[in-house]
């Protein structure tokens, strides 16, 4: 089932509406130093401010935080440390990782302050559908789990992922490709 996409820049947030930010949004709002945020980040930043003003709630799933921390550290490793440490695990055990890990952890703490933590509903998820979508190339496994989480909780997913077109949930985005690919 197709997702329903809303343009984030014109969407009217509601008090107590629950939203889940995809990892890519957190990486735009709290970017790794070697990967500056793209210009459209201002749209997500403005939306976050509007959400807070009306009293919308931000949910945080452990998968998103784990992906954020891993992506942040890998971005820095690829940009600055891969030549010296061709294996990421060796980099993670190096003295140079300390500054990267500290930056990622600082931003993770900021994200935690903005959100309410929720347990991931893995036991209740339609894992067969998530696996079938993964197997067919419809979605990444973690994205499928996040879509399933949003569906089960009636949350809206805030994402810039142009491939997030299936799952039967509502998505909020400033990505014109995603808006065009999903009915309103």
CORLIN-V39447 format. One record per backbone hydrogen bond with DSSP energy under -1.0 kcal/mol. CO is the residue of the C=O (numbers start at 1). NH is the residue of the N-H. If there is no record, write none. Layout:
co=CO nh=NH
co=CO nh=NH
//
This chain:
co=1 nh=167
co=1 nh=168
co=4 nh=171
co=6 nh=173
co=7 nh=10
co=7 nh=11
co=14 nh=17
co=17 nh=57
co=18 nh=156
co=19 nh=59
co=20 nh=158
co=22 nh=26
co=23 nh=27
co=24 nh=28
co=25 nh=29
co=26 nh=30
co=32 nh=35
co=38 nh=41
co=39 nh=42
co=40 nh=43
co=41 nh=45
co=42 nh=46
co=43 nh=47
co=44 nh=48
co=45 nh=49
co=46 nh=50
co=47 nh=51
co=48 nh=52
co=49 nh=53
co=50 nh=54
co=51 nh=55
co=51 nh=56
co=55 nh=16
co=57 nh=19
co=58 nh=116
co=60 nh=118
co=61 nh=65
co=62 nh=66
co=63 nh=67
co=64 nh=68
co=65 nh=69
co=66 nh=70
co=67 nh=71
co=68 nh=72
co=69 nh=73
co=70 nh=74
co=71 nh=75
co=72 nh=76
co=73 nh=77
co=74 nh=78
co=75 nh=79
co=76 nh=80
co=77 nh=81
co=77 nh=82
co=81 nh=85
co=87 nh=91
co=88 nh=92
co=89 nh=93
co=91 nh=94
co=97 nh=101
co=98 nh=102
co=99 nh=103
co=100 nh=104
co=101 nh=105
co=102 nh=106
co=103 nh=107
co=104 nh=108
co=105 nh=109
co=106 nh=110
co=107 nh=111
co=108 nh=112
co=109 nh=113
co=110 nh=114
co=116 nh=60
co=120 nh=122
co=121 nh=125
co=125 nh=127
co=126 nh=130
co=127 nh=131
co=128 nh=132
co=129 nh=133
co=130 nh=134
co=131 nh=135
co=132 nh=136
co=133 nh=138
co=133 nh=139
co=134 nh=137
co=140 nh=144
co=141 nh=145
co=142 nh=146
co=143 nh=147
co=144 nh=148
co=145 nh=149
co=146 nh=150
co=147 nh=151
co=148 nh=152
co=149 nh=153
co=150 nh=154
co=150 nh=155
co=156 nh=20
co=157 nh=172
co=158 nh=22
co=161 nh=164
co=163 nh=165
co=165 nh=3
co=169 nh=4
co=170 nh=157
co=171 nh=6
co=172 nh=159
co=173 nh=8
co=175 nh=179
co=176 nh=180
co=177 nh=181
co=178 nh=182
co=183 nh=5
//
